[in-house]
Amino acid sequence: MYRYLLLLSFVLFSYNSAAQISSDPAAKVLLDEVSAATDALEAIHIVFEYHLNNSAENIQETAAGELTIKDNQYILSFMGIEQMSDGENVWTIMTDDEEVQISEIDLDDEGALTPSNLLKMYEKGFIYQMREKVGNLQMIELLPENPDDVDYIKIHLVIDTKKHQIKNLKQFGKDATHSEYIINNFAPSIIEDAAFIFNETDYPDFEIIDLK
């Protein structure tokens, strides 16, 4: 009976402790400042590295990429694929296959994750906690409010507190897969809206596949 009461007390304590976790106000303030700084830029050009590691399966991947964002529009070059979007349509250009696939973004899905909202994905659905700080670099831990709905345990954001820019994003998966984006360059850009629209004349020999 004593063991049962001890176990019950432990379970209740663990549940109450988890339920009492709330966002650190200082972390929320810093993230709001990052959002404001990002919104103030008309367009952004990012050069980044991507790392994926799964020690259990002995999988390691590394790739470099570039991303230009303007409002809901973007141009992405990553892992041998070029992709562009005008905010409604997405053109995926596979040069090796000489093929272009056209799809569309589900504008009714507020949770849809696209390169255009990747820098602000933290704004909803997370509990924020301040972690270690080294110089101007502050780590914030993001814990999902609904952990059963996602395939990861937590996300670590590293923010430059002087520039109010994200420098690093690392996601810890439930299956021991860790993925990380390291931003090597984050700079304002000037680009016309027409640059985000696919021009078939630039790819005369490519097969165009409309998946819409």
N, C-alpha and C positions, 0 to 999 in steps of 0.2 A: 504493500500500500504506500509506503514511504517513497519507494522508487517511482511509483505512478504519479504521486503528487509532485515529486521533484521534476519529473519529465514534463508534466503539464505546466508547471511554473516556468520552465525553460522555454517551452513552445510559446506560451503567452507573452513572455518577456521579449522573445525574438520578434513576434508579430507586432507588438506595440512599438518596438524600436524601429522596425521598418516603416510602420505607418506614420511615425513621427518625423521621418526624414523630410526636410523641406529645402527649398532653394536658398542658397546664400545670397542675400540682397546685394552684396558687393559684386558677386559674379554676374548677377542680372544687370547691374549698372554698366559693367565693363562690356558685356555682350551688346547692350543697347548702344553703347558708344561705337562699337565695331559696325553695327548695322547702319548707324547714321553716317559714319565715314564712307561706307560702301555706297550708300544711296546718293551721296553727294557727288559721286563720279559719274559722268555721262557714259563712259565705257571703260572697261578694264581688260588689260592683257596680262595673262598669267603663264609663267613657265613653271612646270612642276615635275616631280618624280613620284612614281607609284611603286610601292613595295608590298608584296603579299607573301605571308609566311604561314605555313602549317607544319609544325614540327612533327606531329603524329604521322602525317602522310609524306613527310620529307619533301614538301613542295615549297619552292622559293621562286618568285617572279619579280622582275624589276623592269620598269619601262619609264620612258620620258614622254612628256606631252606638253601641248600648248593649248590655251583656251582664251578666247576673246568673248566678252559678255557685254551686251548693251540691252538694258531692260530685260525683256523675256527672250531676246534673240542671242544666239551664240554661234561660234565656229570652234570646233574641237578637232585637234589632230592628236591621235592617241592609238598606240599599238597597231600601226599600219593602216588605220582607218581614218578617213576624213568625214566629219559630220557637220552639217549646218542647219540652223533652224531660224525661221522668221517669227517664232513664237506660236505658230499654229501647225506648220508643217515641218517635218524633219527629213532631210536628205542625207542618206548614208552612202558614202562613195567608197567602194572597194576597188582600188586601183589594180591589184593583182588579178582580180576576176573580171575587170572591165565591166563593172555592174554598179548601178545606182538604185537603191531602194527608197521609195517615198512612203512615209507613214505620217500620222498626225498625232499631236499631243492631245490627251484627254483633258480639255479645259475645265471639265466639271470635277475632276479629281484634284482636290486641293493638296492631297498628300503626294502627288506624283513628283518623284525626284528627277530633276533634269539638271544639266550643267548650269543653266541659268539661275537656279535657286540653291545650288549646292553650298554656296558661301553663306546662306542664311537658313539652312536646314535646321539649325539649332533653336529657332525662334519659338517653336511649338512642340509640346509633347515630351519635355525633359525637365528633370530636376537638376539644378546647377550647384556644383560645389567647387570652391577654390582649392587648389592643390599647390604644389611647390612653385616658387618663383626664382628664376636665375637672371639677374640683371633686369633687362626690360621684358623678358619673356615670362609670361604668366600662364600656367596650366590651369584649365578649367575642366572638371570632370562632368560629363553629361550622363545621367542615369535615366533610362526610359521610364516614363510614367506608367506605361502598360507593357511590362517586359514580356508578357506572353504573346504579344502581337508582333514582336520583332525577333530577328535571328542573331542579335548581338547582346552582350552584357552591358557594355558601357562604351563611351567615346571620350577620348582625350583631345581637347583643343589647346593648342599653344598659341598665344596671342602676343604680338608686339604691342606693349601698352603705350608706347610713344606714338607709333604710327597708326594704332588701332586697326591692325591688320592680322588676319589669320596666317600663321606661319606653318602650322602642322596640324593634321587631323589624323588620328589613329583610332580605328574601330576594332574592338575585341569581340570576336564572334563566339557564339556558344559552342561551335564545333572546333574550337582551338585555332581557327583561322584568324589571323590578324592582318588587317589591311591598313596601309598608311599612305597619306599624301603629304609630300614635303614641297612647300611653295618656295621656289628659288628666286622668283622675280614677280612682283605685283606692282603694276604701273598703270597710270591713267592712259587712255587711248582715245584717238579720234578716228571714227569709222562711219561711213555712210550706211544707211539702212539697206541699200541695194546689195551690199556685200554679203548679206545673210540670206539671199535668195539664189537658188541654184539656177545656173544658166546652161541649158543643154548644149548650146553651141561650143562650150568649152570642152565637151566630152563627146565628140562626134561618133566614136566607135563603141561607146558604152551601151549596154542594154539597160533600159529604164523599166523598173518593175514598180508598179503602183500598188501598194498594199493598203491603201485607205479604204 
